[in-house]
Amino acid sequence: MTPPETPPDPPTTSAPVSVPVSDPTSATTTAPVSASAEAGSGSAPPPKVPALRPAAPSPAPAPRRNHPWLWALGAALVLAAGGLLWWQPWTPAVPLVTVETVAPAALTRVLAVNGRVAVLHRVEVRATVSGTVLTVLKDEGDRVVPGEVIARIDATGSQAAVRQALAALDAGTVAQAQAAADVDRLRALGGNVTRNALEDATRNLQSAGQEVGRLTALLDQAQIQLDRYTITAPIAGTVLIRGVEPGQTADGTTVLFTLADLVAPVVETEVDEAYAAQIALGQDAVLQLVGETTTQAGRVSFVAPRVNAGTGALVVRIRPDPPLTAPVGLTVTANIVVDRQDAALSAPRAALMADSETPAVLVLDGTIARRRDVTVIDWPAARLIVTSGLVAGDVLIADATGLSDGQTVRVAGN
């Protein structure tokens, strides 16, 4: 047997190395041998064996760390996946709709407006002269009768004018009497008076009479002017507004009092010109005073013959039955009954398709929304009367917002 090849000598070093030593009675061990000692010995060196390096220690495993956020993230991902599978956003959503079955019913077309309690006869009392108000004899709420004095204005200057006119009339009357006496005296003289003298006296009498007439007219005019300083009631009624106080200066533009006849008040309102042609005399109405829950019947008693060009409104008056006992100006809600039908088809205003140029609704055909052109009476109400396009038994989609013809829908509650 060929002996194993001897490896080259390692470099001389003073550091001890470990080599294996064969021991038939024990396990392999390592014994430290000094290389320098071996080199200096005279005996034969033992066979050399390869040097073995100690095995590098394996790294200790890192301690396991518990991360709760990893568990939360995983749970969230699982929930999100489940939600997507349930929701399935990649499939088109089927909208829910509410429906109603079309059936004829008794319907009343009503125009709801707001009005106010008003009076038929209302007068604003103004002064026709200027001056200081001396006395005010009536207050708001007081009753008055025609010709009753309600205020007086300072008439000092007018009274002086009356006295002056009266004095002038007295002088004229004296002159007229003197002229008449002259004529009588000349006529009594008979033939002893010339014709010219009698004619002159007669002309003087006529002139005196004309002057008396003129002065009488001046006195009447002064008296009329004086009377204007005393304010009287032109009608029987109640003082609604008192616009002056004693000591205030008044003129022709000052409203001293506002009088009204409160015996039979009415409700006055304005109707938009779009519905003016639908209002007629004698139409029934339901009235409700603001702040009250009860209603009262009424009837249209006046429709203005023209529309106000500035406001585009038509004035309408409603006479309550029985008469109202409410203050003037109180707000009243009036529902004017324009039309009554015993059996008519109707549809919610929301059922009309907003994007349609002509009135159209959607009816349910199984699970499909089908367009149906209709004719309606356009009226400011939540429900519209349908005159054509629908028949009894049609299943009408109550709200067509966002829907289109041919779209698949699902009835709410099914």
C-alpha positions in Angstrom: 0.0 0.0 0.0 1.4 3.3 -0.9 1.6 5.7 2.1 -0.3 8.9 1.9 1.4 11.9 0.5 2.9 14.1 3.1 1.7 17.7 3.0 4.3 20.4 3.0 5.5 21.7 6.3 3.5 24.6 7.7 5.3 27.8 8.3 7.1 28.0 11.6 4.9 29.7 14.2 4.9 30.0 17.8 1.1 29.8 18.1 -0.1 26.4 19.2 -2.2 24.4 16.8 -4.4 21.4 17.4 -3.9 18.2 15.5 -5.8 14.9 15.9 -4.1 12.0 17.8 -5.2 8.5 17.1 -6.1 6.6 20.3 -7.5 3.1 19.9 -9.2 3.3 23.2 -10.8 6.7 23.1 -12.6 9.1 20.8 -10.8 11.5 18.6 -9.3 14.3 20.7 -7.0 17.2 20.0 -3.7 17.8 21.7 -1.7 21.0 21.6 1.8 20.5 20.0 4.4 23.1 19.8 5.8 23.4 16.3 9.1 24.9 17.5 9.6 22.0 19.9 9.1 19.5 17.1 11.6 21.2 14.9 14.3 21.1 17.7 13.9 17.5 18.5 16.3 14.9 17.2 13.8 12.1 17.1 11.9 11.2 14.0 8.9 13.4 13.7 5.5 11.8 13.8 3.5 11.7 10.6 2.0 15.0 9.7 -1.8 15.3 9.2 -3.7 18.2 7.8 -4.6 20.9 10.2 -8.4 21.2 10.9 -10.1 24.6 11.6 -12.9 24.7 14.1 -16.3 24.9 12.5 -17.8 28.4 12.6 -20.7 28.6 15.0 -24.1 28.8 13.2 -25.9 32.1 13.9 -28.6 31.9 16.6 -32.1 32.2 15.1 -33.6 35.7 15.5 -36.4 35.7 18.0 -39.9 35.7 16.5 -41.7 39.0 16.9 -45.5 39.3 17.0 -46.8 42.1 14.7 -50.5 42.8 15.3 -50.8 45.2 12.4 -50.1 42.4 10.0 -53.1 40.5 11.4 -55.3 43.7 11.1 -54.1 44.2 7.5 -54.9 40.7 6.6 -58.4 40.9 8.1 -59.1 44.2 6.3 -58.0 42.6 3.0 -60.3 39.6 3.6 -63.2 41.9 4.4 -62.6 44.1 1.4 -62.5 41.1 -0.9 -65.8 39.8 0.6 -67.4 43.3 0.1 -66.3 43.4 -3.5 -67.7 39.9 -4.1 -71.0 40.9 -2.5 -71.3 44.4 -4.1 -69.8 43.4 -7.5 -69.2 46.9 -8.8 -68.3 45.6 -12.2 -71.9 44.7 -12.8 -74.5 47.5 -13.5 -76.7 48.5 -10.5 -80.5 48.1 -10.9 -82.2 51.2 -9.6 -85.1 50.8 -7.1 -88.4 52.5 -8.0 -91.7 53.1 -6.4 -94.8 52.5 -8.5 -98.5 53.2 -8.4 -101.4 51.7 -10.3 -103.3 54.2 -12.4 -107.0 54.4 -11.5 -109.7 57.0 -12.0 -110.7 59.1 -9.0 -112.5 62.2 -8.1 -110.1 65.2 -8.5 -110.3 68.9 -7.8 -108.1 71.4 -9.5 -107.3 74.1 -7.0 -105.3 77.3 -7.3 -103.6 78.2 -4.0 -102.8 81.9 -3.5 -102.2 84.2 -0.6 -104.3 87.3 0.0 -105.2 89.8 2.6 -108.4 91.0 4.3 -109.5 94.1 2.5 -112.5 96.5 2.3 -114.6 97.5 -0.6 -114.9 101.1 0.3 -111.8 102.9 1.5 -111.2 106.7 1.4 -108.1 108.7 2.2 -109.0 112.1 3.6 -106.7 115.0 2.6 -106.9 118.7 3.3 -107.5 121.0 0.4 -105.9 123.9 2.1 -102.6 124.4 3.9 -102.2 125.3 7.6 -101.5 124.1 11.1 -103.8 121.3 12.5 -105.5 122.7 15.5 -107.6 119.8 16.7 -107.9 116.1 15.8 -111.3 114.7 17.0 -111.1 111.1 15.9 -108.7 108.2 16.5 -108.1 104.8 14.9 -111.0 102.5 15.4 -113.6 105.2 15.9 -116.8 105.1 13.9 -117.8 108.2 11.8 -120.8 109.3 9.9 -120.9 111.4 6.7 -120.4 115.1 7.5 -119.0 114.6 11.0 -116.2 116.9 11.9 -113.0 114.9 12.4 -110.3 117.7 12.5 -109.8 121.4 12.2 -107.0 123.5 10.6 -106.1 127.0 11.6 -108.4 129.3 9.5 -107.4 132.7 10.8 -106.6 134.2 7.4 -109.7 132.7 5.8 -111.9 134.1 8.5 -110.6 137.6 7.9 -111.3 137.2 4.2 -114.9 136.3 5.0 -115.3 139.3 7.2 -113.9 141.6 4.5 -116.2 140.1 1.9 -119.1 140.5 4.2 -118.3 144.2 4.8 -118.0 144.8 1.1 -121.4 143.2 0.5 -123.0 145.3 3.2 -121.7 148.5 1.5 -122.9 147.3 -1.9 -126.3 146.5 -0.4 -126.5 150.1 1.0 -125.5 151.5 -2.4 -128.1 149.4 -4.1 -130.8 150.6 -1.7 -129.8 154.2 -2.3 -130.0 153.7 -6.1 -133.4 152.1 -5.8 -134.6 155.0 -3.7 -133.4 157.5 -6.2 -135.3 155.8 -9.0 -138.5 155.7 -6.9 -138.1 159.4 -6.1 -137.7 160.4 -9.7 -140.6 158.4 -10.8 -142.7 160.0 -8.2 -141.9 163.4 -9.6 -143.4 162.4 -12.8 -143.2 165.0 -15.6 -141.0 167.3 -13.5 -138.0 165.0 -14.1 -136.2 164.7 -17.4 -136.1 161.5 -19.2 -132.3 161.4 -19.1 -132.2 161.8 -15.3 -134.6 158.9 -14.9 -132.6 156.7 -17.2 -129.3 157.5 -15.4 -130.9 156.6 -12.0 -132.2 153.4 -13.5 -128.7 152.5 -14.8 -127.2 153.3 -11.4 -129.7 150.9 -9.8 -128.8 148.1 -12.2 -125.0 148.7 -11.6 -125.6 148.6 -7.8 -127.5 145.3 -8.2 -124.7 143.8 -10.2 -122.2 144.9 -7.6 -124.2 143.4 -4.9 -124.3 140.1 -6.8 -120.5 140.2 -7.3 -119.9 140.9 -3.6 -122.3 138.1 -2.7 -120.3 135.7 -4.8 -117.1 136.8 -3.2 -118.6 136.2 0.2 -119.7 132.8 -0.8 -116.3 132.0 -2.1 -114.6 133.1 1.1 -117.1 131.1 3.1 -116.4 128.0 1.0 -112.7 128.5 1.5 -113.3 128.9 5.3 -115.2 125.6 5.4 -112.3 123.8 3.9 -110.4 124.3 7.2 -112.9 122.1 8.9 -112.3 118.4 7.9 -115.4 116.2 7.8 -116.0 112.5 7.1 -117.0 111.9 3.5 -118.4 108.4 4.2 -119.7 106.3 7.0 -117.1 103.9 8.3 -114.2 103.3 10.7 -111.0 105.2 11.0 -108.3 102.8 9.9 -105.3 105.2 10.0 -104.9 108.5 11.7 -102.1 110.4 9.9 -101.9 113.8 11.8 -101.4 115.2 15.2 -102.3 118.6 16.6 -99.7 121.2 15.7 -98.6 119.5 12.5 -98.6 121.4 9.3 -100.8 119.9 6.6 -101.3 120.5 2.9 -103.0 118.9 0.0 -100.5 115.9 0.0 -101.0 115.0 3.6 -103.3 112.1 4.3 -105.1 113.1 7.5 -107.3 110.0 7.9 -108.0 106.7 6.1 -111.6 105.6 6.5 -113.1 102.3 5.5 -116.4 100.5 5.6 -115.8 97.3 7.6 -119.3 95.9 7.4 -118.5 93.3 4.7 -114.7 92.8 4.3 -113.4 90.7 1.4 -110.2 88.8 0.7 -108.2 90.4 -2.0 -105.4 88.5 -3.9 -103.4 88.5 -7.1 -103.3 85.7 -9.6 -100.4 85.2 -12.0 -101.4 86.0 -15.5 -100.5 82.4 -16.6 -103.7 81.3 -14.7 -105.8 84.4 -15.2 -108.0 82.8 -17.9 -109.0 80.0 -15.4 -110.5 82.4 -12.9 -114.2 83.3 -13.2 -116.9 84.9 -11.1 -118.8 82.5 -8.8 -116.0 80.0 -8.3 -115.9 78.4 -4.9 -113.0 79.1 -2.6 -111.7 77.8 0.8 -110.2 80.4 3.1 -108.0 80.0 6.1 -106.8 82.9 8.2 -103.2 82.9 9.3 -102.8 81.4 12.7 -106.1 79.5 12.5 -106.7 75.8 11.7 -110.3 76.1 10.7 -111.4 77.0 7.2 -114.2 79.2 5.8 -116.1 79.1 2.5 -116.0 81.9 0.0 -116.9 82.7 -3.5 -115.1 84.8 -6.2 -116.9 88.1 -6.3 -114.6 90.2 -8.5 -112.1 89.6 -11.3 -110.2 92.6 -12.6 -110.8 93.3 -16.3 -107.1 93.8 -17.0 -103.8 92.4 -16.0 -101.3 94.8 -14.3 -98.6 95.2 -16.9 -96.0 96.1 -14.3 -96.5 93.0 -12.1 -98.2 90.6 -14.5 -100.9 89.9 -11.9 -104.7 89.9 -12.0 -106.6 91.2 -9.0 -109.2 88.9 -7.6 -111.6 89.4 -4.7 -113.3 86.7 -2.7 -116.4 87.3 -0.6 -116.4 85.1 2.5 -119.6 83.5 3.6 -120.4 84.3 6.4 -118.6 87.6 6.6 -115.2 87.7 8.2 -114.5 89.3 11.6 -110.8 89.9 11.1 -108.6 93.0 11.0 -107.9 94.6 7.7 -104.6 93.5 6.2 -104.5 90.0 7.8 -103.0 87.3 5.6 -105.4 84.7 4.3 -104.6 81.5 2.3 -107.2 81.0 -0.4 -107.7 77.8 -2.4 -109.8 78.7 -5.5 -111.6 75.7 -6.9 -111.0 75.9 -10.7 -112.3 72.5 -11.8 -113.9 69.4 -10.4 -114.0 66.0 -12.1 -115.7 62.9 -10.7 -113.4 60.4 -12.4 -110.0 61.5 -13.8 -106.6 60.0 -14.2 -103.7 61.7 -12.5 -99.9 61.3 -12.1 -97.4 62.8 -9.7 -95.5 65.7 -11.1 -92.2 63.8 -10.4 -93.4 61.0 -12.7 -92.8 63.3 -15.7 -89.4 62.8 -17.5 -87.4 65.9 -17.0 -85.3 65.5 -20.2 -88.3 65.0 -22.5 -89.3 67.8 -24.8 -92.9 66.7 -24.6 -94.7 65.4 -21.5 -93.8 61.7 -21.0 -93.9 59.2 -18.1 -92.4 55.7 -17.5 -94.7 52.7 -17.0 -93.4 49.3 -15.7 -93.4 46.4 -18.2 -92.2 43.5 -16.1 -88.9 44.8 -15.0 -88.4 47.3 -17.8 -89.3 51.0 -17.7 -91.2 51.9 -20.9 -91.7 55.5 -22.1 -95.3 56.7 -22.6 -96.2 60.1 -24.1 -99.0 61.8 -22.2 -101.1 64.9 -22.2 -101.5 66.7 -18.9 -103.1 69.9 -17.6 -100.1 71.9 -16.5 -101.1 73.3 -13.1 -99.1 74.3 -9.9 -99.9 71.2 -8.0 -98.2 68.0 -6.8 -100.4 65.8 -9.0 -101.4 66.6 -12.6 -104.5 65.5 -14.4 -103.7 63.2 -17.4 -106.1 63.6 -20.3 -104.4 61.1 -22.6 -101.6 58.5 -22.7 -102.5 56.5 -19.6 -105.3 54.0 -19.0 -106.6 52.5 -15.9 -104.4 49.6 -14.7 -101.1 51.0 -15.9 -98.3 50.6 -13.4 -96.7 54.0 -13.3 -93.2 54.8 -12.0 -93.8 57.5 -9.5 -90.4 59.2 -9.9 -88.7 59.2 -13.2 -85.6 61.1 -12.1 -82.4 59.6 -13.5 -84.3 56.8 -15.4 -84.5 56.2 -19.2 -86.6 54.3 -21.6 -85.8 50.6 -21.7 -83.9 50.6 -18.4 -84.1 47.6 -16.1 -85.5 48.6 -12.7 -86.5 46.9 -9.5 -89.7 47.8 -7.5 -88.9 48.8 -3.9 -90.0 46.2 -1.4 -89.9 43.3 -3.9 
